[in-house]
């Protein structure tokens, strides 16, 4: 082994007569890049940018954390306090809801509105179907079960408790108790403020059965564990970065706190304070003993049930009265608090604000009810549907609000009416949707044609369109060459005018100045009508008779002629004593 020396390898080589050959330029750089590729996996062919951003640091976590829900605190599952990392505790939220008057009124109002709604269990509609399948005995069994879900409270009471949990702490917890046979026995609400969610250590999500997903904290200790098959934990307003729901009370906690302090201020106005209601001055020559004597006299004279601080005080220095303060028990600030709290529940603040225009107030009331109730109804429906599918295993059945079902039917009927009138669908198609037999009619457009409608297939015919346009032309008036009276000229394509009004009662013709053959007779005109040819009643009656072959008359309940084609006869109606004519000439034809 050669002795140790401080000389470099190059110096030793020269002393021993060797030749030192320098390494090729860039070789060291290539070696370093190769080593970098071996240890980091970065390609040596990639050129480093000039003053670049640099390479990101290497990841240190395993692949299992790629789907982690959020960066939860380390050791989250080991805590024994519910909402340990939240700003407000469940007890604080409950205290706010119990003591704020406006908040409690809003909560109870929504509970009342939801509890009165009618519901049912029905089969789900199949894709593209209009009607539901026929309900079977399972629907009746579920309806009987939910009449008393926990075997103790009715549906209305059970729902009110559930809504209380949702509005205040947003931690609805339903324990699914099963019988010995495995069948569902009851759905029992438990205090959601005592339930602590457990997260998967890698993903941060709810563990799947058979692993426990929730713990019940009682007396500060873990008392019970539940899987997702045993407990339905249903926050309404979930957030990705939070384990717990975001309740309505928590959303307006600062406003509620302010309203509470406002209530305390109002209460103290009547119960606390050391400033008297008023100061009344007395003659300056009175000494303190005289003032005290008069004060006692005044108090005894006006003593009542109010506190002593409400009494006026007498002081020396004159004979005037000075009030120290004015009561400000209600103002715009109180209205603002009411508006914010009611808006959080989509309720109208009308009882707590100044009077509004009646129509606008009613509109605001209806809109707020619709906007507030529908989301709650959808959420309750989803919760019950989840229970039916998961606990009973019947995903083909669903919870249905009857009011919503009826509203959908009314909207569908109105839509069908519009489609039928436009000729998009036929009456038969609309009848088939309602489960009725067809009549053999094709689609038609209403409001056009001699009869007030035309079939779509006729509209495609040029001859039919031309006939329709000619029939819609107004009647042309002329003069009889023999008598010199004005008459309606007969169109080449129109119907014959002979006897066209023969079915009209003579009293009606006399009232409008017409003869049964369509002639206009000035002698028959009632007083007040200057010209029969310009009378709107005459023109309207003749035009309708020419187009449809029948006049459009309307009658009162007693059979009197009330109008023709929408024109009221007014005073002329007393000239028509005749009863209602036969059905062939009834009004509106």
C-alpha positions as CSV (number, residue, x, y, z in Angstrom):
1,X,0.0,0.0,0.0
2,X,1.6,3.3,-1.0
3,X,2.3,5.8,1.7
4,X,-0.1,8.6,2.4
5,X,0.7,11.9,0.6
6,X,-1.0,15.3,0.2
7,X,0.0,15.5,-3.5
8,X,-2.7,15.4,-6.1
9,X,-3.0,12.5,-8.5
10,X,-1.8,14.8,-11.4
11,X,1.4,15.8,-9.6
12,X,2.2,12.2,-8.7
13,X,1.7,11.1,-12.3
14,X,4.1,13.8,-13.6
15,X,6.8,12.9,-11.0
16,X,6.6,9.3,-12.1
17,X,7.1,10.3,-15.8
18,X,3.5,9.9,-16.8
19,X,1.4,12.2,-18.9
20,X,-1.7,14.0,-17.6
21,X,-4.5,14.2,-20.2
22,X,-7.2,16.7,-19.3
23,X,-10.8,15.5,-19.5
24,X,-12.8,16.5,-22.5
25,X,-14.7,19.7,-22.1
26,X,-18.3,19.1,-20.9
27,X,-17.6,15.5,-19.7
28,X,-18.0,16.5,-16.1
29,X,-21.3,18.2,-16.9
30,X,-22.6,15.1,-18.6
31,X,-21.6,12.9,-15.7
32,X,-23.4,15.2,-13.3
33,X,-26.5,15.1,-15.5
34,X,-26.3,11.3,-15.6
35,X,-26.1,11.1,-11.9
36,X,-29.0,13.5,-11.6
37,X,-31.1,11.3,-13.9
38,X,-30.3,8.2,-11.8
39,X,-31.3,9.7,-8.5
40,X,-34.2,12.1,-9.6
41,X,-35.5,10.7,-12.8
42,X,-35.1,14.0,-14.7
43,X,-34.1,13.6,-18.3
44,X,-30.5,14.8,-19.0
45,X,-31.6,15.9,-22.4
46,X,-33.8,18.7,-21.0
47,X,-32.0,22.0,-21.1
48,X,-32.3,24.1,-18.0
49,X,-33.9,27.5,-18.8
50,X,-32.1,30.7,-18.0
51,X,-33.2,32.1,-14.7
52,X,-36.1,29.6,-14.8
53,X,-38.7,28.9,-12.1
54,X,-36.9,25.7,-11.1
55,X,-38.1,22.2,-10.5
56,X,-41.0,21.7,-8.1
57,X,-40.1,19.8,-4.9
58,X,-40.7,16.0,-5.0
59,X,-43.9,14.7,-3.4
60,X,-43.5,13.0,-0.1
61,X,-47.0,11.6,0.5
62,X,-48.2,8.1,-0.7
63,X,-50.6,7.8,-3.6
64,X,-53.5,7.1,-1.2
65,X,-53.8,10.7,-0.3
66,X,-54.5,11.9,-3.9
67,X,-58.3,11.7,-3.2
68,X,-58.1,13.3,0.3
69,X,-61.1,15.5,0.9
70,X,-59.2,18.3,2.7
71,X,-56.2,18.9,4.8
72,X,-57.7,17.9,8.2
73,X,-55.8,18.4,11.4
74,X,-53.5,15.6,12.4
75,X,-55.1,13.2,14.9
76,X,-58.6,14.5,14.1
77,X,-60.3,11.2,15.0
78,X,-58.6,11.1,18.4
79,X,-60.5,14.1,19.8
80,X,-63.4,13.7,22.1
81,X,-65.0,17.1,21.6
82,X,-67.6,17.7,18.9
83,X,-66.8,20.8,16.7
84,X,-63.4,21.2,18.4
85,X,-62.0,23.1,15.5
86,X,-65.0,25.3,14.7
87,X,-65.6,28.9,15.8
88,X,-69.0,28.2,17.5
89,X,-70.1,25.2,19.5
90,X,-73.5,23.5,19.1
91,X,-74.6,24.8,22.5
92,X,-73.9,28.4,21.5
93,X,-75.9,28.0,18.3
94,X,-78.8,26.5,20.3
95,X,-78.7,29.3,22.8
96,X,-78.9,31.9,20.1
97,X,-81.9,30.2,18.5
98,X,-83.7,29.9,21.9
99,X,-83.2,33.5,23.0
100,X,-83.6,35.6,19.8
101,X,-87.3,36.4,19.3
102,X,-87.1,37.1,15.6
103,X,-85.0,34.0,14.9
104,X,-87.4,31.8,16.9
105,X,-90.4,33.2,15.1
106,X,-88.8,32.4,11.7
107,X,-87.9,28.9,12.7
108,X,-91.4,28.1,14.1
109,X,-93.1,29.6,11.0
110,X,-91.1,27.3,8.7
111,X,-91.8,24.3,10.8
112,X,-95.6,25.1,10.8
113,X,-95.6,25.5,7.0
114,X,-93.8,22.2,6.4
115,X,-95.8,20.2,8.9
116,X,-99.1,21.0,7.2
117,X,-98.1,19.7,3.7
118,X,-99.6,16.4,2.5
119,X,-97.4,13.7,1.1
120,X,-97.5,10.1,-0.2
121,X,-95.2,7.2,-1.3
122,X,-95.5,6.4,-5.0
123,X,-93.6,4.4,-7.7
124,X,-91.0,6.4,-9.6
125,X,-91.8,7.5,-13.1
126,X,-89.9,5.6,-15.8
127,X,-87.7,7.6,-18.2
128,X,-89.9,9.4,-20.7
129,X,-93.2,8.3,-19.1
130,X,-95.9,10.7,-18.2
131,X,-97.9,8.5,-15.8
132,X,-96.6,6.6,-12.8
133,X,-96.8,2.9,-12.5
134,X,-99.6,1.5,-10.4
135,X,-98.8,1.7,-6.7
136,X,-98.4,-1.7,-4.9
137,X,-98.7,-2.7,-1.3
138,X,-95.1,-1.5,-0.5
139,X,-96.3,2.1,-0.9
140,X,-99.0,1.6,1.6
141,X,-96.6,-0.1,4.0
142,X,-94.2,2.8,3.8
143,X,-97.0,5.3,4.3
144,X,-98.2,3.5,7.4
145,X,-94.6,3.4,8.7
146,X,-94.0,7.2,8.2
147,X,-97.2,8.1,9.9
148,X,-95.2,7.5,13.1
149,X,-91.6,7.1,12.1
150,X,-90.1,6.6,15.6
151,X,-93.1,4.7,17.0
152,X,-93.6,7.6,19.4
153,X,-94.3,10.8,17.5
154,X,-96.5,11.5,14.6
155,X,-95.1,12.6,11.2
156,X,-95.8,16.2,12.0
157,X,-94.0,16.2,15.4
158,X,-91.2,14.1,14.0
159,X,-90.7,16.5,11.1
160,X,-90.7,19.5,13.4
161,X,-87.9,18.0,15.5
162,X,-85.9,17.2,12.4
163,X,-86.3,20.8,11.1
164,X,-85.2,22.2,14.4
165,X,-81.9,20.2,14.2
166,X,-81.4,21.3,10.6
167,X,-82.1,25.0,11.1
168,X,-80.1,25.5,14.3
169,X,-77.1,23.1,14.1
170,X,-77.5,21.4,10.7
171,X,-76.6,18.0,12.1
172,X,-79.7,15.9,11.5
173,X,-79.0,12.4,12.9
174,X,-81.4,9.5,12.5
175,X,-80.7,6.1,14.1
176,X,-82.2,3.2,12.1
177,X,-83.4,0.7,14.7
178,X,-84.1,-2.8,13.3
179,X,-86.2,-5.5,14.8
180,X,-84.9,-9.0,15.7
181,X,-86.0,-10.2,12.3
182,X,-83.9,-7.5,10.6
183,X,-86.9,-5.5,9.4
184,X,-87.0,-1.8,10.0
185,X,-88.6,-1.0,13.3
186,X,-88.2,2.8,13.7
187,X,-86.3,5.9,12.6
188,X,-85.3,7.7,15.8
189,X,-83.9,11.2,15.9
190,X,-80.9,11.6,18.2
191,X,-79.1,14.8,19.3
192,X,-76.8,15.7,16.5
193,X,-74.7,17.9,18.8
194,X,-73.4,14.7,20.4
195,X,-72.3,13.0,17.1
196,X,-68.7,13.3,15.9
197,X,-68.0,12.2,12.3
198,X,-65.0,9.9,11.8
199,X,-62.9,10.3,8.6
200,X,-60.8,7.8,6.7
201,X,-57.1,8.3,7.6
202,X,-56.0,8.6,4.0
203,X,-58.9,10.0,2.1
204,X,-60.6,12.1,4.8
205,X,-64.0,10.8,3.8
206,X,-66.7,8.8,5.5
207,X,-65.5,5.2,6.1
208,X,-67.6,2.4,4.5
209,X,-69.2,-0.4,6.5
210,X,-68.2,-2.4,8.4
211,X,-65.9,0.4,9.7
212,X,-67.4,2.9,12.1
213,X,-68.3,6.3,10.6
214,X,-69.6,8.2,13.6
215,X,-69.1,8.3,17.3
216,X,-71.5,9.4,20.0
217,X,-69.9,11.5,22.7
218,X,-71.6,11.3,26.0
219,X,-70.2,12.7,29.3
220,X,-67.1,13.7,27.4
221,X,-66.3,10.1,26.4
222,X,-66.9,8.0,23.3
223,X,-70.1,6.1,24.2
224,X,-71.1,4.4,20.9
225,X,-70.1,3.9,17.3
226,X,-72.3,3.8,14.2
227,X,-71.8,2.7,10.6
228,X,-73.5,4.4,7.7
229,X,-76.0,1.5,7.7
230,X,-77.0,2.3,11.3
231,X,-77.0,6.1,11.3
232,X,-78.2,8.6,8.7
233,X,-76.1,11.8,9.3
234,X,-77.5,14.4,7.0
235,X,-76.2,18.0,7.1
236,X,-78.1,20.1,4.6
237,X,-75.4,22.7,3.9
238,X,-72.2,20.7,3.4
239,X,-68.8,22.2,2.7
240,X,-65.7,20.4,1.3
241,X,-63.3,21.8,3.9
242,X,-65.6,21.2,6.9
243,X,-66.9,18.1,8.7
244,X,-70.0,19.8,9.9
245,X,-72.9,21.6,8.2
246,X,-73.3,25.3,8.0
247,X,-76.7,26.0,9.6
248,X,-78.9,29.0,9.0
249,X,-78.3,30.2,12.5
250,X,-74.5,30.0,12.1
251,X,-74.8,32.0,8.8
252,X,-76.4,35.0,10.6
253,X,-74.7,34.5,14.0
254,X,-73.5,38.1,14.1
255,X,-76.8,39.6,13.2
256,X,-78.6,37.4,15.8
257,X,-76.0,38.4,18.4
258,X,-76.8,42.1,17.6
259,X,-80.5,41.5,17.8
260,X,-80.1,39.9,21.2
261,X,-78.1,42.9,22.4
262,X,-80.9,45.1,21.0
263,X,-83.5,43.1,23.0
264,X,-81.3,43.5,26.2
265,X,-81.1,47.2,25.6
266,X,-84.9,47.5,25.3
267,X,-85.4,45.4,28.4
268,X,-82.9,47.5,30.4
269,X,-84.8,50.6,29.3
270,X,-87.6,49.4,31.5
271,X,-85.7,47.7,34.3
272,X,-82.3,49.3,34.7
273,X,-80.6,52.8,34.8
274,X,-79.9,55.6,37.2
275,X,-81.0,58.5,35.1
276,X,-84.5,59.8,36.0
277,X,-87.2,60.2,33.4
278,X,-87.2,64.0,33.9
279,X,-85.8,66.9,36.0
280,X,-88.3,69.5,37.3
281,X,-86.8,72.7,38.8
282,X,-88.3,74.3,41.9
283,X,-87.9,77.8,43.2
284,X,-84.3,78.6,44.1
285,X,-85.1,79.7,47.6
286,X,-86.2,76.2,48.6
287,X,-83.6,74.3,50.5
288,X,-82.8,70.6,50.2
289,X,-85.2,69.7,53.0
290,X,-88.0,71.6,51.4
291,X,-87.3,69.9,48.1
292,X,-87.2,66.4,49.7
293,X,-90.5,67.2,51.4
294,X,-92.1,68.1,48.2
295,X,-90.6,65.1,46.4
296,X,-92.2,62.8,49.0
297,X,-95.5,64.5,48.5
298,X,-95.3,64.2,44.7
299,X,-94.3,60.5,44.9
300,X,-97.1,59.7,47.2
301,X,-99.5,61.5,45.0
302,X,-98.5,59.7,41.8
303,X,-97.4,56.4,43.2
304,X,-98.2,53.4,40.9
305,X,-96.9,50.2,39.8
306,X,-93.9,51.6,37.9
307,X,-90.4,51.6,39.4
308,X,-89.0,54.5,41.4
309,X,-86.7,55.6,38.6
310,X,-89.6,56.4,36.4
311,X,-90.5,59.3,38.8
312,X,-89.7,62.8,37.9
313,X,-87.1,64.6,40.2
314,X,-87.3,68.1,41.6
315,X,-84.2,70.4,41.8
316,X,-83.6,74.0,42.7
317,X,-83.2,76.7,40.2
318,X,-86.5,77.7,38.7
319,X,-89.9,76.2,37.8
320,X,-89.4,74.4,34.4
321,X,-89.2,70.8,33.4
322,X,-86.5,69.1,31.4
323,X,-86.7,65.6,30.0
324,X,-83.4,63.8,30.0
325,X,-84.0,61.3,27.2
326,X,-86.5,60.1,24.6
327,X,-87.5,56.5,24.1
328,X,-86.0,54.9,20.9
329,X,-87.5,51.5,21.1
330,X,-88.1,50.8,17.4
331,X,-86.4,52.3,14.3
332,X,-84.9,51.5,10.9
333,X,-82.1,49.5,12.6
334,X,-84.8,47.1,14.0
335,X,-86.3,46.7,10.5
336,X,-82.9,45.9,9.1
337,X,-82.4,43.2,11.7
338,X,-85.8,41.7,10.8
339,X,-85.1,41.8,7.1
340,X,-81.8,40.0,7.4
341,X,-83.1,37.3,9.7
342,X,-86.3,36.7,7.6
343,X,-84.2,36.7,4.4
344,X,-82.1,33.9,5.8
345,X,-85.3,31.8,6.0
346,X,-86.8,33.2,2.7
347,X,-89.7,34.6,4.7
348,X,-91.3,38.0,4.1
349,X,-90.5,40.6,6.7
350,X,-93.8,42.3,6.2
351,X,-95.0,42.1,9.9
352,X,-91.9,43.8,11.1
353,X,-91.5,46.7,8.6
354,X,-93.4,49.7,7.7
355,X,-96.5,49.4,5.6
356,X,-96.0,48.7,1.9
357,X,-98.2,48.8,-1.2
358,X,-100.7,46.0,-0.9
359,X,-100.1,44.5,-4.3
360,X,-96.3,44.6,-4.0
361,X,-96.5,43.2,-0.4
362,X,-98.7,40.3,-1.6
363,X,-96.3,39.6,-4.5
364,X,-93.3,39.6,-2.2
365,X,-95.1,37.3,0.2
366,X,-95.9,34.7,-2.5
367,X,-92.4,34.8,-3.9
368,X,-90.8,34.4,-0.5
369,X,-93.0,31.4,0.3
370,X,-92.3,29.7,-3.0
371,X,-88.5,30.3,-2.8
372,X,-88.3,29.2,0.8
373,X,-90.6,26.1,0.8
374,X,-89.5,24.5,-2.4
375,X,-85.8,23.9,-1.3
376,X,-87.0,22.5,2.0
377,X,-89.4,20.2,0.3
378,X,-86.7,19.0,-2.1
379,X,-84.3,18.3,0.8
380,X,-86.9,16.4,2.9
381,X,-87.8,14.4,-0.2
382,X,-84.2,13.5,-0.8
383,X,-83.7,12.5,2.8
384,X,-86.7,10.2,2.8
385,X,-85.8,8.7,-0.6
386,X,-82.4,8.0,0.7
387,X,-83.8,6.1,3.7
388,X,-86.2,4.1,1.5
389,X,-83.5,3.1,-1.0
390,X,-80.8,2.3,1.7
391,X,-82.8,0.9,4.6
392,X,-85.6,-0.9,2.7
393,X,-83.8,-1.6,-0.5
394,X,-86.7,-0.1,-2.7
395,X,-85.1,2.5,-4.9
396,X,-88.0,2.3,-7.3
397,X,-90.3,4.0,-4.8
398,X,-90.1,7.7,-3.8
399,X,-91.6,10.3,-1.4
400,X,-93.9,12.7,-3.2
401,X,-95.4,16.0,-2.0
402,X,-99.0,15.9,-3.2
403,X,-99.2,19.7,-3.7
404,X,-96.2,19.5,-6.0
405,X,-97.7,16.6,-7.9
406,X,-101.0,18.4,-8.5
407,X,-99.1,21.6,-9.6
408,X,-97.1,19.5,-12.1
409,X,-100.4,18.1,-13.5
410,X,-101.9,21.6,-13.9
411,X,-98.7,22.9,-15.6
412,X,-98.7,19.9,-17.9
413,X,-102.4,20.4,-18.8
414,X,-101.8,24.1,-19.5
415,X,-98.8,23.3,-21.7
416,X,-100.9,20.7,-23.6
417,X,-103.6,23.3,-24.3
418,X,-101.1,25.6,-25.8
419,X,-99.5,22.9,-27.9
420,X,-103.0,21.7,-29.1
421,X,-104.1,25.3,-30.1
422,X,-100.8,25.8,-32.0
423,X,-101.2,22.5,-33.9
424,X,-98.0,21.1,-32.5
425,X,-99.8,18.1,-31.0
426,X,-103.3,16.8,-31.6
427,X,-106.2,16.4,-29.2
428,X,-105.7,12.7,-29.4
429,X,-102.1,12.9,-28.3
430,X,-103.1,15.0,-25.3
431,X,-105.9,12.5,-24.5
432,X,-103.4,9.6,-24.7
433,X,-101.2,11.3,-22.1
434,X,-104.2,11.4,-19.8
435,X,-104.9,7.8,-20.4
436,X,-108.1,8.4,-22.4
437,X,-109.2,6.9,-25.7
438,X,-108.4,8.9,-28.9
439,X,-111.1,10.5,-31.0
440,X,-109.5,10.0,-34.4
441,X,-108.6,13.7,-34.8
442,X,-105.3,15.0,-36.2
443,X,-103.5,18.2,-35.2
444,X,-105.3,21.4,-35.9
445,X,-104.5,25.2,-35.5
446,X,-107.2,27.1,-33.7
447,X,-108.3,30.7,-34.3
448,X,-108.1,30.5,-38.1
449,X,-110.4,29.3,-40.9
450,X,-114.2,29.6,-41.4
451,X,-115.0,27.4,-38.5
452,X,-112.3,28.8,-36.1
453,X,-109.8,26.0,-36.7
454,X,-108.1,24.2,-39.5
455,X,-106.4,20.8,-39.6
456,X,-102.7,20.9,-40.2
457,X,-103.1,18.6,-43.2
458,X,-105.6,21.1,-44.8
459,X,-103.2,23.9,-44.3
460,X,-100.7,22.2,-46.5
461,X,-103.2,22.3,-49.4
462,X,-103.1,25.5,-51.5
463,X,-106.8,25.2,-52.4
464,X,-107.8,25.0,-48.7
465,X,-105.6,28.0,-47.8
466,X,-107.2,30.1,-50.7
467,X,-110.7,29.2,-49.6
468,X,-109.9,30.2,-46.0
469,X,-108.5,33.6,-47.1
470,X,-111.6,34.3,-49.2
471,X,-113.9,33.3,-46.4
472,X,-112.2,35.7,-44.0
473,X,-112.8,38.7,-46.3
474,X,-115.3,41.2,-44.8
475,X,-118.7,41.4,-46.4
476,X,-119.1,44.0,-49.2
477,X,-122.2,46.2,-49.1
478,X,-124.1,47.4,-52.1
479,X,-127.5,48.9,-53.1
480,X,-130.5,47.0,-54.4
481,X,-131.2,48.3,-57.9
482,X,-135.0,47.9,-57.4
483,X,-135.7,49.2,-53.9
484,X,-132.6,51.3,-53.5
485,X,-131.9,49.7,-50.1
486,X,-128.4,48.8,-49.0
487,X,-127.7,45.0,-49.2
488,X,-124.7,42.7,-48.7
489,X,-123.2,41.6,-52.0
490,X,-122.9,37.8,-52.5
491,X,-119.3,36.6,-53.1
492,X,-118.6,34.1,-55.8
493,X,-116.9,31.8,-53.4
494,X,-119.1,32.6,-50.4
495,X,-122.4,30.9,-49.3
496,X,-125.7,32.1,-50.6
497,X,-127.2,35.0,-48.7
498,X,-130.8,33.9,-49.2
499,X,-132.2,33.0,-45.8
500,X,-128.8,33.1,-44.2
501,X,-130.3,34.8,-41.1
502,X,-133.5,32.8,-41.2
503,X,-132.6,31.1,-38.0
504,X,-132.2,34.3,-36.1
505,X,-135.2,35.4,-34.0
506,X,-137.1,38.3,-35.6
507,X,-136.7,40.3,-32.4
508,X,-132.9,40.2,-32.8
509,X,-133.1,41.2,-36.5
510,X,-135.4,44.0,-35.6
511,X,-133.0,45.3,-33.0
512,X,-130.1,45.5,-35.4
513,X,-132.1,46.6,-38.5
514,X,-131.7,43.4,-40.6
515,X,-134.0,41.2,-42.6
516,X,-133.7,37.4,-42.8
517,X,-132.2,37.6,-46.3
518,X,-129.4,39.8,-45.1
519,X,-130.8,43.2,-46.2
520,X,-130.4,46.3,-44.1
521,X,-133.6,48.1,-43.5
522,X,-133.4,51.6,-42.1
523,X,-137.0,51.4,-41.0
524,X,-136.2,48.6,-38.7
525,X,-133.3,50.5,-37.0
526,X,-133.8,51.4,-33.4
527,X,-133.7,55.1,-32.4
528,X,-130.2,56.4,-31.9
529,X,-128.6,54.5,-34.8
530,X,-127.9,56.9,-37.7
531,X,-126.8,54.4,-40.4
532,X,-127.4,50.7,-40.6
533,X,-124.4,50.2,-42.9
534,X,-122.0,51.7,-40.3
535,X,-123.5,50.1,-37.2
536,X,-120.9,47.8,-35.7
537,X,-123.6,45.3,-34.7
538,X,-124.8,45.0,-38.2
539,X,-121.4,44.5,-39.7
540,X,-120.3,42.1,-37.0
541,X,-123.5,40.0,-37.3
542,X,-123.3,39.8,-41.1
543,X,-119.5,39.0,-41.1
544,X,-119.9,36.1,-38.7
545,X,-123.0,34.8,-40.5
546,X,-121.2,34.9,-43.9
547,X,-118.0,33.2,-42.5
548,X,-119.6,30.5,-40.3
549,X,-123.3,30.4,-41.5
550,X,-124.3,31.3,-37.9
551,X,-124.4,34.6,-36.0
552,X,-122.4,34.8,-32.7
553,X,-125.0,35.7,-30.1
554,X,-124.7,35.6,-26.3
555,X,-127.7,35.3,-23.9
556,X,-128.3,36.0,-20.3
557,X,-129.6,33.4,-17.8
558,X,-133.1,34.6,-18.4
559,X,-132.8,34.0,-22.1
560,X,-132.5,37.7,-23.1
561,X,-130.1,38.5,-26.0
562,X,-127.1,40.2,-24.3
563,X,-124.8,40.8,-27.3
564,X,-123.7,39.8,-30.7
565,X,-120.1,38.8,-31.4
566,X,-118.9,40.5,-28.3
567,X,-120.8,43.7,-28.8
568,X,-123.2,44.4,-26.0
569,X,-126.7,45.5,-27.0
570,X,-127.0,47.7,-23.9
571,X,-130.4,49.5,-24.0
572,X,-131.5,47.5,-27.1
573,X,-131.7,44.4,-25.0
574,X,-135.0,45.5,-23.6
575,X,-136.4,45.4,-27.2
576,X,-135.7,41.6,-27.2
577,X,-138.3,39.9,-25.1
578,X,-137.8,36.5,-26.7
579,X,-136.5,33.5,-24.8
580,X,-133.3,31.6,-25.7
581,X,-133.4,30.2,-29.2
582,X,-132.7,26.6,-30.0
583,X,-129.2,25.2,-29.3
584,X,-128.2,25.5,-33.0
585,X,-128.2,29.3,-32.7
586,X,-126.8,29.6,-29.2
587,X,-124.2,32.3,-28.4
588,X,-120.6,31.9,-29.3
589,X,-121.3,29.7,-32.4
